[in-house]
Amino acid sequence: MLAAFNTMLQRRQVAESHTKGVMVLIPKVKEPVMVKDFRPVTLLDVDGKILSRILARRLEKVQEKLLHPLQVRGGRGRTMHAALADIRDCIAVVDTANRQPRTKVGACLVALDIAGAFNNVTHLVIWEILRRYGVGADFITLIMSMYRKATTCVRINGSLTSPFVLGRGVRQGCPLSMVIFNIVMSVLIRVLACRLRGVSIPDVREDGAEPCLAVSAYVDDVIAVLERPEDAAALAAALRDFGEETGLKVNNTKSKALPLGAWGQQVPLPFPYVQEVKVLGIVFTASVHGMAAANWTSRVGALRATLADARLRAFNIMQRVEYANTYAMSLLWHLAQVIPISTTTAKDIRKALGKFLWAGELLRVPFEVMILPKALGGLGLHDPLHKSRAMFTARWMTSERAADASLSGGWLRILGELHPHGTALPMSVRYMGPVRDVIAEGKAPPVLVGKDLSKAIYDALLADAIAKPRVYRLNGDADWSLVWGRVHSPLLPAAAKATWFRVVHDVLPTRTRLAAIKWVDSPRCLRCDGVDDDLLHHLLGCGRERRAIWAWVSTKLSALLGLNTVPPSIVIRPDFRATSRGHQDAAVIILGTMVHFLASNQKVRMGDFLAVMKEEKDRAIQSGDPGLQLAAKTL
């Protein structure tokens, strides 16, 4: 393949198969009825896609020099969230200025919709822009050969149309398309940055200039910032010239204008004025407070709906935590990096999570314990408040270190001077508080970036809010690192781990626990005279069959652990040690299996338990895991 690609480069001509594609139509809406309701994505042959990726990687190495600083690269460098942060901070600057006495500041955010975008850019313009940016002639010729005779057929209802020649546009689905389109759009971004004055932060200077935002762009999502009425004419002229040269026209109907502060809607624009605009999944309004309310209200509603869809599924507690972490709460993190949640919103999310996790159960492990790592007695449930603040701070710091934030850096510095750590921020800029406080308290390691920085900040915030489980107070002398190691042993099935976790935390509905919360009148066992129905009695002592099962298990454990007598408390404090790894693993399997069997069934029989133990032994033997197989020999 390498030799073939080098031959293509020397001949400046790609293989014919690399110019062919199959277009599939992805619906943009639930019930598509018009052509515009579909997004065309082109499927290419594997070799051609690999070649496109190689060429894209070559261009990405120089795109830092080719693209405008306020343009998202689509790879390393400026990120989508940095672009969104600039828009947010622009709104905050105007909002804050207008809250001052006798101050009237106006601006207008124009969200431009490029009609057709990827499909309409003229090929001749692409080659000319690449040439003027200094891209090599051989490189351009090779790219040209991929488009000169490019053909596509459309797949509809399982059938293919006849192929047709692509006279313009770049293929959505080709790795090279994003880079090429960004380079074409950089021409418009540079023109707008020169012609529009933009919004700046007064009295904050970086290298002799005030931080300013005139335009922000992510691929074809372009936001132009108008600071004075004359900017409207400058914007219209720039768009007209760009459209005539490149074939990319602005859809005036879909483009929106958001007036800020004192900007009067009498300023003529070819776009409709609106009260909010949606950019890359974030709703922007004229005030930061309104923006936060609009976005978080919808996200919390979506979270509740997602949790409700899965509420009746037969998940154990660990599976519910995993579902909440990986699926449900993933709805929050994009927004959290732009607009952190308030404590009130975080409480609402906690309530929704608690309702989902425990599915109507009376006895629960507190949320403050559930967010702890497994080694400390929790299940690693994400805390929405701390994780949101950590992600927001890490995103800002990573962008600031890369010199990507045009407004955020200066904005935070002036806020730090006016409202130092420990003082309340004004409502319009309260979203910057987490960044200011985390940095001031030294919770952000200066050498980390991205996800590593976010995790470090989250761990630091979580450490301040750490809570000791209730069972720590009741069994303070236990070796809890061993206890949780046994409970979460990889030797046990997920269902057994989940049950043992609930048993150790004492959240089974025994009459002793129910009486403590006034749910029943007496803690006495209804089946056994004169005995309280506490956890150990509920599992091991209530009825002849349970006592027989415990006698069998305790005999096994005595032999494995070298003990004359095995205390029943080993069920809730499994901090035992054995003389060999095989004996220890066998003890974990026996004890975990017994706990799950007894806690999950009201009526138990010795024969059923022995059958379950045989299944566990067979599973261990057939697993192929040396540790499980060694343990199986002693079961």
C-alpha positions as CSV (number, residue, x, y, z in Angstrom):
1,M,0.0,0.0,0.0
2,L,2.9,2.4,0.8
3,A,4.5,1.7,-2.6
4,A,1.1,2.3,-4.3
5,F,0.6,5.6,-2.5
6,N,4.2,6.8,-3.4
7,T,3.5,5.9,-7.0
8,M,0.4,7.9,-7.0
9,L,2.3,10.9,-5.5
10,Q,5.0,10.6,-8.2
11,R,2.4,10.4,-11.0
12,R,0.2,13.0,-9.2
13,Q,-2.8,10.8,-9.9
14,V,-4.9,8.7,-7.5
15,A,-6.4,5.3,-8.5
16,E,-9.7,5.5,-10.2
17,S,-11.4,3.6,-7.3
18,H,-10.4,6.4,-4.9
19,T,-12.6,8.8,-6.8
20,K,-15.8,6.8,-6.4
21,G,-18.1,7.0,-3.5
22,V,-21.5,5.8,-2.3
23,M,-23.7,8.5,-0.7
24,V,-26.0,7.5,2.2
25,L,-28.6,9.8,3.5
26,I,-28.8,10.3,7.3
27,P,-32.0,11.8,8.6
28,K,-31.6,15.2,10.4
29,V,-35.2,15.1,11.8
30,K,-37.5,12.3,13.1
31,E,-39.8,12.3,10.1
32,P,-37.9,13.4,7.1
33,V,-40.0,14.3,4.0
34,M,-37.8,16.8,2.1
35,V,-34.4,16.4,0.6
36,K,-33.1,19.1,3.0
37,D,-34.1,16.8,5.9
38,F,-31.2,14.4,5.1
39,R,-27.5,14.8,5.6
40,P,-25.5,13.2,2.8
41,V,-22.5,11.2,4.0
42,T,-20.2,9.6,1.4
43,L,-18.7,6.1,1.9
44,L,-15.3,5.7,0.3
45,D,-13.2,2.6,-0.3
46,V,-10.7,1.8,2.5
47,D,-7.6,2.5,0.5
48,G,-8.9,5.9,-0.6
49,K,-9.9,6.8,3.0
50,I,-6.4,5.9,4.3
51,L,-4.8,8.1,1.6
52,S,-7.2,10.9,2.5
53,R,-6.3,10.6,6.1
54,I,-2.6,10.7,5.3
55,L,-3.1,13.9,3.2
56,A,-5.2,15.4,6.0
57,R,-2.6,14.7,8.6
58,R,0.0,16.5,6.4
59,L,-2.2,19.5,6.1
60,E,-3.0,19.5,9.8
61,K,0.7,20.0,10.6
62,V,0.6,23.4,8.9
63,Q,-3.0,24.5,9.6
64,E,-1.9,26.4,12.7
65,K,-0.2,28.8,10.3
66,L,-3.0,28.8,7.8
67,L,-6.1,29.2,9.9
68,H,-7.2,32.3,11.9
69,P,-6.5,32.2,15.7
70,L,-10.3,32.4,16.4
71,Q,-11.0,29.4,14.1
72,V,-11.5,25.9,15.6
73,R,-8.9,23.6,14.1
74,G,-10.9,20.3,14.3
75,G,-7.8,18.7,15.8
76,R,-5.2,20.0,18.2
77,G,-5.2,23.6,19.3
78,R,-8.3,25.7,19.6
79,T,-11.3,23.6,20.6
80,M,-15.0,23.8,20.1
81,H,-15.5,24.7,23.7
82,A,-13.0,27.6,23.5
83,A,-15.2,29.0,20.7
84,L,-18.3,28.6,22.8
85,A,-16.5,30.2,25.8
86,D,-15.7,33.2,23.7
87,I,-19.4,33.7,22.8
88,R,-20.4,33.2,26.5
89,D,-17.8,35.8,27.7
90,C,-18.8,38.3,25.0
91,I,-22.4,38.1,26.4
92,A,-21.0,38.5,29.9
93,V,-19.0,41.6,29.0
94,V,-22.0,43.4,27.6
95,D,-24.4,42.1,30.3
96,T,-22.0,43.2,33.1
97,A,-21.4,46.6,31.6
98,N,-25.1,47.4,31.3
99,R,-25.6,46.6,35.0
100,Q,-23.3,49.5,35.9
101,P,-25.0,52.9,36.6
102,R,-25.5,55.2,33.6
103,T,-23.8,52.7,31.3
104,K,-25.3,51.6,28.0
105,V,-23.4,49.1,25.9
106,G,-24.8,47.3,22.9
107,A,-23.7,44.5,20.6
108,C,-25.2,41.9,18.3
109,L,-24.3,38.2,17.8
110,V,-25.0,37.0,14.3
111,A,-25.1,33.2,13.9
112,L,-24.5,32.6,10.2
113,D,-25.8,29.6,8.4
114,I,-23.8,28.6,5.3
115,A,-26.2,27.1,2.8
116,G,-25.1,23.7,1.7
117,A,-21.6,24.4,3.2
118,F,-19.6,21.3,2.3
119,N,-21.6,20.7,-0.9
120,N,-21.3,24.1,-2.5
121,V,-17.7,25.2,-2.3
122,T,-16.1,25.6,-5.8
123,H,-13.2,23.3,-6.6
124,L,-11.2,26.0,-8.4
125,V,-11.4,28.2,-5.4
126,I,-10.0,25.4,-3.2
127,W,-7.0,24.9,-5.4
128,E,-6.4,28.7,-5.6
129,I,-6.6,29.2,-1.8
130,L,-4.2,26.3,-1.2
131,R,-1.8,27.7,-3.7
132,R,-1.9,31.2,-2.2
133,Y,-1.3,29.7,1.2
134,G,1.9,28.2,-0.1
135,V,0.9,24.5,-0.3
136,G,3.1,22.6,-2.7
137,A,2.0,22.1,-6.3
138,D,2.5,18.3,-6.3
139,F,0.4,18.1,-3.1
140,I,-2.4,20.2,-4.6
141,T,-2.4,18.2,-7.8
142,L,-2.8,14.9,-5.9
143,I,-5.8,16.4,-4.1
144,M,-7.2,17.7,-7.4
145,S,-7.0,14.2,-8.9
146,M,-9.3,12.9,-6.1
147,Y,-11.9,15.5,-7.1
148,R,-11.4,16.1,-10.9
149,K,-13.3,12.9,-11.9
150,A,-15.0,12.2,-8.6
151,T,-18.3,10.3,-9.0
152,T,-21.0,9.4,-6.5
153,C,-24.1,7.2,-6.5
154,V,-26.8,7.5,-4.0
155,R,-28.1,4.5,-1.9
156,I,-31.9,4.8,-1.5
157,N,-34.0,1.9,-0.1
158,G,-31.1,-0.5,-0.6
159,S,-30.6,0.3,-4.3
160,L,-27.9,2.4,-5.9
161,T,-28.6,5.2,-8.5
162,S,-26.4,5.7,-11.5
163,P,-23.2,7.4,-10.7
164,F,-22.9,11.2,-11.4
165,V,-19.9,13.5,-11.5
166,L,-19.3,15.9,-8.6
167,G,-18.8,19.4,-10.0
168,R,-18.4,21.1,-6.7
169,G,-18.2,20.6,-2.9
170,V,-16.2,18.3,-0.6
171,R,-17.4,14.9,0.6
172,Q,-18.8,14.6,4.0
173,G,-17.2,11.4,5.2
174,C,-13.8,12.0,3.7
175,P,-11.1,12.7,6.3
176,L,-9.7,15.5,4.1
177,S,-12.9,17.4,3.8
178,M,-12.8,19.0,7.3
179,V,-9.3,20.4,6.8
180,I,-9.9,21.7,3.3
181,F,-13.2,23.4,4.3
182,N,-11.6,25.0,7.3
183,I,-8.9,26.5,5.1
184,V,-11.5,27.9,2.7
185,M,-13.5,29.3,5.6
186,S,-10.4,30.9,7.0
187,V,-10.6,33.5,4.2
188,L,-14.0,34.7,5.5
189,I,-12.9,34.6,9.1
190,R,-9.9,36.8,8.3
191,V,-12.0,39.3,6.4
192,L,-14.6,39.5,9.2
193,A,-11.8,39.9,11.9
194,C,-10.4,42.8,9.9
195,R,-13.7,44.6,9.1
196,L,-15.5,44.2,12.4
197,R,-14.3,45.9,15.6
198,G,-15.9,43.4,17.9
199,V,-16.4,43.4,21.7
200,S,-13.4,44.0,24.0
201,I,-12.8,44.0,27.7
202,P,-11.8,47.5,28.8
203,D,-8.8,48.1,31.0
204,V,-7.4,44.6,30.5
205,R,-4.4,44.5,28.1
206,E,-2.5,41.6,26.7
207,D,0.7,42.5,24.7
208,G,-0.5,46.1,24.4
209,A,-4.0,45.2,23.1
210,E,-7.4,44.7,24.7
211,P,-8.8,41.1,24.5
212,C,-11.3,41.3,21.7
213,L,-13.8,39.1,19.9
214,A,-15.1,40.0,16.4
215,V,-15.7,36.5,15.1
216,S,-15.7,32.9,16.3
217,A,-15.9,29.8,14.1
218,Y,-16.2,26.1,14.2
219,V,-16.2,24.7,10.7
220,D,-19.4,26.2,9.1
221,D,-20.8,27.5,12.4
222,V,-19.7,31.2,12.3
223,I,-20.6,33.8,14.9
224,A,-20.0,37.4,13.9
225,V,-19.9,40.1,16.6
226,L,-21.3,43.5,15.7
227,E,-20.3,46.3,18.1
228,R,-21.7,49.3,16.2
229,P,-24.4,49.8,13.5
230,E,-21.8,50.4,10.8
231,D,-20.6,46.8,11.3
232,A,-23.9,45.6,9.7
233,A,-23.0,47.0,6.3
234,A,-19.4,45.7,6.7
235,L,-20.7,42.2,7.4
236,A,-23.1,42.2,4.5
237,A,-20.3,43.3,2.1
238,A,-17.9,40.7,3.4
239,L,-20.5,37.9,3.0
240,R,-21.5,39.1,-0.5
241,D,-17.8,39.1,-1.7
242,F,-17.1,35.8,-0.2
243,G,-20.1,34.1,-1.7
244,E,-19.3,35.4,-5.2
245,E,-15.8,34.1,-5.0
246,T,-16.3,30.7,-3.4
247,G,-19.9,29.7,-4.1
248,L,-20.7,29.6,-0.4
249,K,-23.9,31.6,0.3
250,V,-25.4,32.6,3.6
251,N,-28.9,31.4,4.3
252,N,-30.6,34.6,5.5
253,T,-33.7,32.7,6.7
254,K,-31.7,30.3,9.0
255,S,-29.2,32.9,10.1
256,K,-30.1,34.6,13.4
257,A,-29.3,37.9,15.1
258,L,-29.2,38.1,18.9
259,P,-29.2,41.7,20.2
260,L,-27.3,42.3,23.4
261,G,-27.6,45.2,25.8
262,A,-28.5,48.5,24.2
263,W,-28.4,47.2,20.6
264,G,-31.5,48.4,18.9
265,Q,-33.4,46.1,16.6
266,Q,-34.0,49.1,14.3
267,V,-30.5,48.5,13.0
268,P,-31.3,46.9,9.6
269,L,-30.0,43.3,9.1
270,P,-30.9,40.7,6.5
271,F,-31.4,38.2,9.3
272,P,-34.3,38.0,11.7
273,Y,-33.8,39.2,15.3
274,V,-34.4,36.5,17.9
275,Q,-34.3,36.1,21.7
276,E,-31.9,33.2,21.7
277,V,-29.6,31.4,19.3
278,K,-28.4,27.8,19.4
279,V,-24.8,27.2,18.6
280,L,-23.2,23.8,18.7
281,G,-25.8,22.5,21.1
282,I,-25.7,25.5,23.5
283,V,-28.5,28.1,23.7
284,F,-27.3,31.6,24.0
285,T,-29.5,34.5,25.3
286,A,-28.8,38.1,26.1
287,S,-27.9,37.5,29.7
288,V,-25.7,34.8,31.3
289,H,-28.3,34.1,34.0
290,G,-31.0,33.5,31.3
291,M,-28.5,31.4,29.3
292,A,-27.8,29.2,32.3
293,A,-31.4,28.7,33.1
294,A,-32.4,27.9,29.5
295,N,-29.7,25.3,29.0
296,W,-29.7,23.6,32.3
297,T,-33.5,23.3,32.5
298,S,-33.6,21.4,29.2
299,R,-30.6,19.2,30.1
300,V,-32.0,18.2,33.5
301,G,-35.3,17.4,31.7
302,A,-33.5,15.2,29.2
303,L,-31.6,13.5,32.0
304,R,-34.8,12.7,33.9
305,A,-36.4,11.3,30.7
306,T,-33.3,9.1,30.1
307,L,-33.3,7.8,33.6
308,A,-37.1,7.2,33.5
309,D,-36.7,5.1,30.3
310,A,-34.4,2.7,32.2
311,R,-36.0,2.8,35.6
312,L,-37.9,-0.4,35.3
313,R,-35.0,-2.4,33.8
314,A,-33.7,-5.3,35.9
315,F,-30.4,-3.5,36.8
316,N,-28.6,-4.1,40.1
317,I,-27.2,-1.0,41.9
318,M,-23.8,-1.3,40.2
319,Q,-25.3,-1.5,36.8
320,R,-27.5,1.5,37.6
321,V,-24.4,3.5,38.6
322,E,-22.7,2.5,35.4
323,Y,-25.7,3.5,33.3
324,A,-26.0,6.8,35.0
325,N,-22.2,7.5,34.6
326,T,-21.7,6.4,31.1
327,Y,-25.0,7.2,29.4
328,A,-27.4,9.4,31.4
329,M,-25.0,12.0,32.8
330,S,-23.1,12.2,29.5
331,L,-25.9,14.6,28.5
332,L,-24.5,17.1,30.9
333,W,-20.7,17.3,30.2
334,H,-20.7,19.2,27.0
335,L,-22.7,22.0,28.6
336,A,-20.8,21.8,31.8
337,Q,-17.6,22.8,30.1
338,V,-19.2,26.1,28.9
339,I,-21.8,26.9,31.7
340,P,-21.2,25.1,35.1
341,I,-24.3,24.1,37.0
342,S,-25.5,25.9,40.0
343,T,-25.8,24.2,43.4
344,T,-29.6,24.2,43.0
345,T,-29.5,22.5,39.7
346,A,-26.9,20.0,41.0
347,K,-29.4,19.1,43.9
348,D,-32.2,18.5,41.3
349,I,-29.9,16.1,39.4
350,R,-28.9,14.4,42.7
351,K,-32.6,13.8,43.4
352,A,-33.2,12.4,40.0
353,L,-30.2,10.1,40.3
354,G,-31.3,8.9,43.8
355,K,-34.8,8.1,42.5
356,F,-33.3,6.1,39.6
357,L,-30.6,4.3,41.6
358,W,-32.7,3.0,44.4
359,A,-36.0,2.5,42.5
360,G,-38.3,3.2,45.5
361,E,-36.3,1.4,48.2
362,L,-36.7,2.8,51.7
363,L,-33.1,2.3,52.8
364,R,-30.3,3.9,50.7
365,V,-26.6,4.5,50.8
366,P,-26.2,8.3,51.0
367,F,-25.3,10.1,47.8
368,E,-22.2,11.5,49.5
369,V,-21.0,7.9,50.0
370,M,-22.0,6.7,46.5
371,I,-19.7,9.2,44.9
372,L,-16.7,7.9,46.7
373,P,-14.3,5.5,44.9
374,K,-15.0,1.8,45.4
375,A,-11.9,1.5,47.6
376,L,-13.4,3.9,50.1
377,G,-16.9,2.4,50.2
378,G,-18.7,4.1,47.3
379,L,-19.4,3.1,43.7
380,G,-17.6,5.9,41.9
381,L,-20.9,7.7,41.0
382,H,-20.1,11.0,39.3
383,D,-21.0,14.0,41.4
384,P,-22.6,16.5,39.0
385,L,-21.5,19.6,40.9
386,H,-17.9,18.8,41.4
387,K,-17.4,17.1,38.0
388,S,-19.0,20.1,36.3
389,R,-16.7,22.5,38.1
390,A,-13.7,20.4,37.4
391,M,-14.4,20.1,33.7
392,F,-15.2,23.8,33.4
393,T,-12.0,24.8,35.1
394,A,-9.8,22.3,33.2
395,R,-11.3,23.4,29.9
396,W,-10.6,27.1,30.7
397,M,-7.0,26.4,32.0
398,T,-6.1,24.2,29.0
399,S,-7.3,26.9,26.5
400,E,-5.6,29.7,28.4
401,R,-2.2,27.8,28.4
402,A,-2.6,27.3,24.7
403,A,-3.3,31.1,24.3
404,D,-6.7,30.2,22.7
405,A,-9.0,32.3,24.9
406,S,-9.5,35.7,23.5
407,L,-11.7,37.0,26.2
408,S,-11.7,34.4,29.1
409,G,-8.1,35.0,30.2
410,G,-8.4,38.8,30.6
411,W,-12.0,38.5,31.9
412,L,-10.9,36.2,34.8
413,R,-7.9,38.5,35.7
414,I,-10.1,41.6,36.0
415,L,-12.7,39.6,38.0
416,G,-9.9,38.4,40.4
417,E,-8.9,42.0,41.0
418,L,-12.4,43.3,41.5
419,H,-13.7,40.3,43.4
420,P,-10.8,38.3,45.0
421,H,-11.1,34.7,46.2
422,G,-13.6,34.5,49.0
423,T,-15.9,37.3,47.8
424,A,-19.2,36.9,46.0
425,L,-19.2,37.5,42.3
426,P,-22.0,39.5,40.6
427,M,-24.8,37.3,39.1
428,S,-23.8,38.0,35.5
429,V,-20.2,36.6,36.0
430,R,-20.8,34.0,38.7
431,Y,-20.0,31.2,36.3
432,M,-16.3,32.2,36.5
433,G,-16.3,31.6,40.3
434,P,-15.2,27.9,40.1
435,V,-12.2,28.8,38.0
436,R,-11.1,31.6,40.3
437,D,-11.6,29.6,43.5
438,V,-10.0,26.4,42.3
439,I,-6.9,28.2,41.1
440,A,-6.7,30.3,44.3
441,E,-6.9,27.2,46.4
442,G,-4.1,25.4,44.5
443,K,-6.3,22.5,43.4
444,A,-5.2,22.7,39.7
445,P,-1.8,21.0,39.1
446,P,0.1,23.4,36.7
447,V,1.7,20.6,34.7
448,L,-1.5,18.8,33.6
449,V,-3.9,19.5,30.7
450,G,-7.1,18.2,29.3
451,K,-8.7,15.1,30.9
452,D,-5.8,14.6,33.3
453,L,-6.2,18.1,34.7
454,S,-10.0,17.7,34.9
455,K,-9.5,14.4,36.9
456,A,-7.0,16.0,39.2
457,I,-9.3,18.9,40.0
458,Y,-12.3,16.6,40.5
459,D,-10.3,14.4,42.9
460,A,-9.3,17.5,44.9
461,L,-12.8,18.8,45.1
462,L,-14.1,15.4,46.0
463,A,-11.5,15.1,48.8
464,D,-13.0,18.2,50.5
465,A,-16.5,16.7,50.4
466,I,-15.5,13.2,51.5
467,A,-18.0,11.5,53.8
468,K,-17.5,8.4,55.9
469,P,-20.0,5.6,55.5
470,R,-22.3,4.8,58.4
471,V,-20.8,1.3,58.7
472,Y,-17.4,2.9,59.5
473,R,-18.8,4.2,62.7
474,L,-20.5,0.9,63.6
475,N,-17.4,-1.2,62.8
476,G,-14.5,1.2,63.3
477,D,-11.8,-1.4,63.9
478,A,-12.4,-3.2,60.5
479,D,-9.7,-3.1,57.8
480,W,-11.9,-1.4,55.2
481,S,-9.4,-1.6,52.4
482,L,-9.7,-5.4,52.7
483,V,-13.4,-5.3,53.1
484,W,-14.0,-3.4,49.9
485,G,-11.4,-5.4,48.1
486,R,-13.4,-8.6,48.9
487,V,-16.7,-7.0,48.0
488,H,-15.5,-5.8,44.6
489,S,-13.4,-8.9,43.8
490,P,-13.2,-9.7,40.1
491,L,-13.8,-13.4,41.1
492,L,-17.5,-12.6,41.8
493,P,-20.3,-12.0,39.3
494,A,-21.6,-8.4,39.1
495,A,-24.9,-9.3,40.8
496,A,-23.1,-10.9,43.8
497,K,-20.9,-7.8,44.2
498,A,-23.9,-5.5,44.1
499,T,-25.7,-7.6,46.8
500,W,-22.7,-7.8,49.0
501,F,-22.2,-4.0,48.7
502,R,-25.8,-3.5,50.0
503,V,-25.3,-6.0,52.8
504,V,-22.0,-4.4,54.1
505,H,-23.8,-1.0,54.0
506,D,-26.7,-2.5,55.9
507,V,-29.4,-1.3,53.6
508,L,-31.4,-4.5,53.4
509,P,-35.0,-3.9,54.7
510,T,-34.6,-5.7,58.0
511,R,-37.1,-4.9,60.7
512,T,-34.4,-3.5,62.9
513,R,-33.6,-0.9,60.2
514,L,-37.2,-0.3,59.4
515,A,-38.1,0.3,63.1
516,A,-35.2,2.8,63.3
517,I,-36.9,5.0,60.7
518,K,-40.4,4.4,62.3
519,W,-41.6,2.3,59.3
520,V,-42.6,-0.6,61.6
521,D,-43.5,-0.7,65.3
522,S,-41.1,-3.4,66.5
523,P,-37.7,-4.7,65.4
524,R,-38.7,-8.3,66.4
525,C,-38.5,-11.0,63.8
526,L,-42.0,-12.1,62.8
527,R,-40.9,-15.8,62.4
528,C,-38.6,-16.2,65.4
529,D,-39.8,-15.5,68.9
530,G,-37.9,-13.0,71.0
531,V,-35.2,-12.2,68.4
532,D,-34.6,-8.9,66.7
533,D,-34.5,-9.1,62.9
534,D,-31.1,-7.5,62.5
535,L,-28.9,-8.1,59.4
536,L,-27.1,-11.2,60.7
537,H,-30.3,-12.8,61.9
538,H,-32.1,-11.9,58.7
539,L,-29.4,-13.6,56.6
540,L,-28.0,-16.4,58.7
541,G,-30.3,-17.3,61.5
542,C,-33.9,-16.9,60.4
543,G,-35.1,-20.4,59.8
544,R,-33.6,-23.9,59.7
545,E,-32.5,-23.8,56.1
546,R,-30.5,-20.5,56.5
547,R,-28.8,-21.9,59.7
548,A,-27.9,-25.1,57.8
549,I,-26.4,-23.1,54.9
550,W,-24.4,-21.0,57.3
551,A,-23.2,-24.1,59.1
552,W,-22.0,-25.6,55.8
553,V,-20.3,-22.3,54.7
554,S,-18.7,-21.7,58.1
555,T,-17.2,-25.2,58.0
556,K,-15.7,-24.5,54.6
557,L,-14.4,-21.2,55.7
558,S,-12.8,-22.6,58.8
559,A,-10.8,-25.0,56.7
560,L,-9.8,-22.4,54.1
561,L,-8.8,-19.6,56.7
562,G,-7.4,-21.9,59.4
563,L,-9.9,-20.7,62.0
564,N,-11.5,-22.8,64.7
565,T,-14.6,-20.7,64.6
566,V,-15.8,-18.3,61.9
567,P,-17.8,-15.4,63.3
568,P,-21.1,-14.5,61.6
569,S,-19.8,-10.9,61.4
570,I,-17.5,-12.0,58.6
571,V,-20.5,-11.4,56.3
572,I,-20.4,-7.7,56.9
573,R,-16.7,-7.4,57.7
574,P,-14.9,-9.7,55.3
575,D,-11.4,-8.4,56.2
576,F,-10.0,-12.0,56.5
577,R,-6.7,-13.3,55.3
578,A,-5.7,-16.8,54.2
579,T,-2.4,-18.6,54.1
580,S,-2.6,-19.0,50.3
581,R,-4.0,-17.1,47.4
582,G,-6.1,-20.1,46.3
583,H,-7.7,-20.5,49.7
584,Q,-8.3,-16.7,50.0
585,D,-10.0,-16.6,46.5
586,A,-12.1,-19.7,47.3
587,A,-13.3,-18.0,50.6
588,V,-14.3,-14.9,48.7
589,I,-16.3,-16.9,46.1
590,I,-18.0,-19.0,48.8
591,L,-18.9,-16.1,51.0
592,G,-20.0,-13.8,48.2
593,T,-22.1,-16.5,46.6
594,M,-23.8,-17.2,49.9
595,V,-24.5,-13.6,50.7
596,H,-26.1,-13.1,47.3
597,F,-28.1,-16.3,47.5
598,L,-29.5,-15.5,51.0
599,A,-30.1,-11.8,50.4
600,S,-31.9,-12.3,47.1
601,N,-34.3,-15.1,48.1
602,Q,-36.9,-15.1,50.9
603,K,-37.4,-18.8,50.8
604,V,-34.1,-20.8,50.6
605,R,-33.3,-24.5,50.5
606,M,-30.0,-26.2,51.1
607,G,-30.2,-28.1,47.9
608,D,-30.7,-25.0,45.8
609,F,-27.7,-23.4,47.5
610,L,-25.5,-26.4,46.8
611,A,-26.6,-26.3,43.1
612,V,-25.6,-22.6,42.9
613,M,-22.2,-23.4,44.4
614,K,-21.7,-26.2,41.8
615,E,-22.5,-23.7,39.1
616,E,-19.9,-21.3,40.5
617,K,-17.3,-24.0,40.6
618,D,-18.0,-25.0,37.0
619,R,-17.9,-21.3,36.0
620,A,-14.5,-20.9,37.6
621,I,-13.1,-24.1,36.0
622,Q,-14.3,-23.1,32.5
623,S,-13.3,-19.4,32.8
624,G,-9.8,-19.9,31.6
625,D,-8.7,-17.5,34.4
626,P,-5.8,-19.1,36.4
627,G,-6.9,-17.5,39.6
628,L,-10.4,-18.7,39.3
629,Q,-9.3,-22.2,38.3
630,L,-7.0,-22.3,41.3
631,A,-9.8,-21.3,43.6
632,A,-12.1,-23.9,42.1
633,K,-9.8,-26.7,43.2
634,T,-10.5,-25.8,46.9
635,L,-14.2,-25.1,46.6
